Amino acid sequence: MWGGVGIAVLLCAFTAAQGDLVGDVRSRLAQNSFSAADAELQTYKTQHGVTPEYLEALSWMARGAAATQQWERATSYATETRSLAEQELAKSHGQLDANPHLATAVGAAYEVQAQALAAKGEQTKAVALLKSALVKYGSTSIRARLQKNINLMAMVGHPAPPLQVAQYLGSKPATVASLKGSPVLLFFWAHWCIDCKAEAPVIARLRQEFGPEGLVVIGPTKLYGYAAQGADATPAAERAYIESVRAKYYASLADMPVPISKQNFDAYGASTTPTLVLVNRAGEVAMYHPGAMPYDELRSAVQKVMAR
């Protein structure tokens, strides 16, 4: 499921100018130098001890090992991250979101442990692990990430979760249940997301091509609490900003229904934007894909759903 993804792809978001521990470790991993990354960690730990930043960097060691299918090493790093993070959580009275580094570390540790189990053919155990984490951390910022990983393993072939459509932009969205009999492409996007803007022409082209045959496209989004350049925004101001982004970057999808709900992102585990979900005529998930897809690849998936 993850073996074909190279480490350079997983780490492409690294910015060399960061100059912090997490950035330094990711840089070493991008060069496929585990020894140098580990040396960075050990030096930091000697000087500063175990901190939330150290734990996030340690979780990147787990992700780097997973990206190169070194599953024993990945499990070791992920297990250590979880263990130390739980000790850190005890100090902060269990407030996972008290520090962003800590939340990222815990979410990544569960993700890698589940990936390692799935790689060994223990998918049931992997899903059970993630569900146990969801019970424990379901009210925190890592909820969608945990759900995403559950969905990657267990969503395809099952009924698509309902969408909350009370709040929306554009035309009023239909419910997933009412669309049974029609193939549906869900395009989860965010107003700040560069990859989403790049994916929009792909979605528009496919809708133009397959819309006459019944393909329905819905573009769920949510409020993030900020607008242009990260400035804090009220819900009303952010909605207005989203409308301006839609007009500028999504003109080819101007009439696409856009339900606005954090609950939709949680249910579909859309911690990555875009997230693309294809629902077949029976109302079942036929494809679940966090991240952008090129036209030819997505078209092939749509064709299969349309044919069935």
N, C-alpha and C positions, 0 to 999 in steps of 0.2 A: 504493500500500500504506500509506503514512504521510501522504499529502497531506491527508486529511480531518481530521487531528488538529490542533486549534488550539493555538497556543502557550500559551494560558492553561491548557489541560488538562495539557499536558506539564509545566508549571511549578507546578502547583497545590500541590505538596508544600512550596513555599517558606514559611519562617517568618520574618516580618519582624524578629523579635527577634534573629536570628542575629548581625547586626552585623559579620560578617567579609566578606572579599572575595567568596567564593563566594556568600554570601547577598545581598550588595549587587548583584552582577552579575545574579543570578537575578531580583532584584526589578526591576531596570531592564528586563530582557527580558520579564518578565511585563507590563510597561507598554508593550511593543513599542518601546522606545527603545534601539536599537543604539548610537547615538552616545554616549549617557550611559553605557551599559555599557562601551563601548570606552574612554571617558575614565577610568572606574574602574580598568580594567586598566592603562592607560598610567601613571596616577599611582602605582599600586602597584609596577609594574615599575621606575619611576624610583627609588623609595625602597628597594625590597627586592631587585630583580633577579628572575630567573626562579627561582621556588620551586615545589615540588609543589602548593601552594595556588593559585599563579598558573596552573599548567597545568590544574588542575581547572576554574577559572573560565574559562579559554580554551576548554576543551572545552564548556562551557555556551554559549559564543558559537556554536560549531558546531551544537549541538543546537537553539539558538534559531533559527538560520538554516534548519536542516532543517525545523523545525516550520512555518515560513512558506514552505517550498518555494523558498527562495533557494539553489539547489543549488551555484552557483559559489562564493558566499560561504561556504556550509557546508563545501564541500570545502577551501577555502583555510584556514579556521580549523582543520579537522580535520587537515590535512596539517602545518600549523605545530605543532599540539599534539603529534602523533606525533614530529616531528623533534626538538623541544625535549625531549620526554620521553625519547627514546633517549639524548640527551646527558646528561640527569639520571640515567638508569639506569647509564650508564657510570661515573658518580661513585659510585654505590652498589653497584658490582660486579654489576649485573644483577638485584638483588633487587627485583622489582616490588612485592611486598607489604610492603616496608620502610616504605612510607608510604601510607596509604589514599587520600590525594589523588592520588597518582601512579597508583595502580591504576585509580581511577575515570576519570582523564584518558585513559589508554591505551585502556581498554575503550570509552569514549565516542567516541574518535577513530576507531577501527576501525568502530564501529557507524555513524557518520555517513558515513564514506567509502563503506561498503557501500550505505547507503541512497541516496546520491547516484548511485552506479553503477546501482542498480536503477531509479531514477527515469528514467535515460537509456535504459533498455531493455537494459542490460548486466548482466543478472542472473547470467550464468555467471561473469563477472569478479568480481562482488560476492561470490558464494559462494566462489570461489577465494581471494579476499583474506581472507575470514573463516577459511577452513580453514588458510591459511598462518599466520594469527595463532594459531589453535588449536594448531598444532604448536609454535609458539614459546612460548605462554603457557598451555599445557594443564594445567600443574601449579600454576597460580596461582589467585587468587580470581576472576579474570575469565573463567574457563573457561565457567561456565554462561551468562554474558552473551553470549559469542561463539557458543555453541551455540544459544542462543535466536534469535539473528539468522540463523544458518544455517537453523534450523527454520522461521522465518517465510517464508523464500524457497524452501525445498526439501523440507520434511517432508510437506506435504499430498500425498496420492496414493502415498506410499511406506509400506512395512510399519512398523508401530509398533515402536519399540525394546522389547526385553524389560524387564520390571521385576525388580529384585532383591527377593525376598519372604522371605528367611530371617529377618529381624527384622520384627516387626509388632505392632500393637495391634489389639484386637477379633478378629473371626473371621479365620482364615487366608486370605490373599489367593490367588486363582487367578492363574496366569501368563497373560500376554496371549495366548500361543500356545494355551493350553487353552480360551480363551474365543472362539476363532474360530467364527463363526456367530452370535455375540451382539454387539449394539452395546455399546460400553463408553464410559463417561464417566470420565475421569481428572481428579480435583480435587486439584491440588497446593496444599498449604496449610502455614502455619506457625503455631506456637502464639502468636506475638506479633502476628500479622497482623489488623488491624481489618477490612480489606476481606474477608478470608476468613470472618470471623464473620458479616459482612453477607451474604455469598454463600451461606452454609449453608442458609438457608430456601429459597432458589431451587433449590438442588441437591435438597433433600429433597422439595420439591413436584414436581419433574420425575421423581424416582425413584418417588414414589407414583403418578404419572400413567402413566409408561411402563414401570415395573418389571414389571407383569403381562404386558407385551408382549415382555419379554426384556432390557430395558436393565439393564446392570450398572454400578454406581458403585464406584469405588475411589479412596481418598483418600491418596495418598502424602504423607509428610512426612519431615523429617530432624531430626537433632540439631544445635543451634547452639552448644552449650557454655554456655548460660546459661538461667535460668528467670525467675521473677517479678522484675520491675523490673531486669532485666539482671544479676542476681547470678550469678556463676560457679556451674556445676553439673556434677556428675559425670554420665556417661551414665545411670546408674540414677536419680539424682535428677531429671534432666531428663525421663526417660520418665514418672516418677511425676507430674511437673508437667503434661506433655502430657495424661495421663489426666484430671487435674483440670480442665484447660481443655476437654477433650472433653465431660466430664460437664456442665459449666456452659454452654458455648456451642454444642455440637454434639449435644444430646440427640436431635434429630430424625434424626441420622445415627449413632446410637449403635452400630448393628450394621454400619456401613460398614467394610470391611477397610482397615487403614492400614499399608501397608508403610513401614518406616523405613530410608531409605538415601540417603546423599549421592549415590551413583552414579546413582540414578534422576533426581535433580534435574539432574545433569550431562548425562545422556543426553538428557533432554527440554529442557535449557536453561531450567529453571524458576528463573531469577534474579529473576523477578517473581512475587509471590504475591498472589492465586491465579493459577495458570496452568491453563487448561481445555483439555483435549484430547479430541476425539471420535474413536473408532476404529470403523470400520464392520464389517459382518459378515465381510468378507474379511480383517480384521486390518490394514487400511490406515488411516492417519491421514486423517480427513475434515475436521477442523477443528483448528487450533492457535491458541490465543488467550491471550497473556499479559495478565493483568488480569481484573477482574470483568466479568460480563455481566448485563444486566437479564433478567428472566424471559422476556419476549416474544422477545427476540433469541436467547437460548439455546434456548428451546423450539422456535423455528423450525429451528435447526440440528439439534436432536435429532430432530425430525419427519422431516427429510430422510434422516437415517441410518436411522431405523426403517423408512421406506418402501422403502429400497433393500436 
